[in-house]
Amino acid sequence: MYRKMGVAALIMMASILLSRILGILRESILSAMIGANIATDAYKVAFILPEILNHVLASGFFSVTFIPIFARYLAADDEAGGWEIFSILLTVLGAFLVVLIVLCMVAAPQLLTWLAPGRSDPVFMQMAVRMTRIILPAQFFFFAGGMLMAVQFAKERFFVPALSGLVYNLGIIGGGILMGSRLGVEGFAWGALAGAAGGGFLIQWIGARKAGLQFRINFNWRHPDVKRYIVLTLPLMLGLTMTFSTEIFSKFFGSYLDAGAITHVDFAWRVILAMVGFFGQAVGVAAFPFLARMAAQRQWDDMNRMFNNTLRYLALVLPVSVLVYVVRYEIIRVLYERGSFTSADAHATAWALTGMLIGAVAFAAQTVVNRGFYAMQNTLLPAVYGTMAVLLSLPLYWIGLKYWGVFGIGLAISGSVLLQVAVLYAVWNHRTHNTGSESVYAFYGKCLAICAPVAGGLVLSQKIMYRWVDASTLSGSVGLIVVQSLVFLLLMGGISWAFKIEEARVVWHKLTARLLRRDR
């Protein structure tokens, strides 16, 4: 089982990492072609209503709500029953989603004035409404594709679902490049629709067919498992998850800042998502089917062992965050500063990134902590505590934007996720009698302690590098990032040996062993 989980984690890690890299490339092309102005802000706002629909149907949670139901049929050797409930949910909820999409397209002008109240510019609102109407139908493809991916996950097939995000991002990039010269930022919106149709739905339909897909239109909403699904999913629909709230509130509060601020915050958020995708999300997605199996068999000790080991490895995000902080300006310059995206835009984006880096480790950990509860088919607790953390952070958003601008918004995002993860992990420990949690807390304390010498070494190295390298140029920034990364690895290697950080040594040995096998 651990070997299968390792393979699944590698597939999802590669997929999510490549998807995040393509996402950053997508934003880099957008910044070069359009810049950071009311057009890009309108494009970002155009995703708010689609995100809300995605959340209302819990399209991103099929792997944690539908898999346990479908897996139960597979375990009972009743695959036909599994496909029946699949058909019912896809038919009933899909029809409901189509109605919601039409209503949102009609009401988009009024809804967007509520969701971005700080912008009264009619040109901005006109662009945002038009692009919202282009992107909204993509949510049906994400919804149907999410169910198709869930059944593939349930059958322990990960490769085709791993292609979803890659094709989606390639669609946006293609739309921007092919139509950007004629349609401007609207070309990226059409690319998002095409990417959702291809990666989110068409490819997943093919993958599900290979997994034995059996679908027929079925409106039997009285089926007992429909009620079970709704009970599991309702807390996720009503609750405010970390990613969803960040997407919404960063734009809501960002609309009160100057033109381009929404884009600055969103570009910084993409960098954080790349870190979270590599360190946390891939592990969480891959681990979930195995955690669900342990929960079904009530193997609490095994669950806690896997849970604690995973969280210890994720603590290594702390020193990595220090590295990203030290070279934050250079990272933003390399990723975005070209064409219409100015040096001032790069500094504003790096300032927003600074606030978010404080909570980077929590962003990675919450993808695992939440799934522990989902594996036990408990969606209520994560939803309740997640919503409480988000609501408590709302004053931080307002205070932050008033006194620190984009940095304050980033800081509020970090505060919200840190509170959520700390509370949820404490609740998990209490409910499962997790006696190994002390070692997790101790290891996080150790990683925090080593951040100081790592930061000192990197800052000293950077000051020396600034004497020899012009970091204001693209080549200089790339060179500084490479050198600082090497210095970071040397520092971490020495500190891991001195402090006996076994997790860092294990990660290093696994990476080098895999590279040596490839060389052979």
Summary of the structure (lengths in Angstrom):
residues: 520
radius of gyration: 22.7
end to end distance: 27.4
largest distance: 71.8
contacts: 1907
relative contact order: 0.11
helix: 85%
strand: 0%
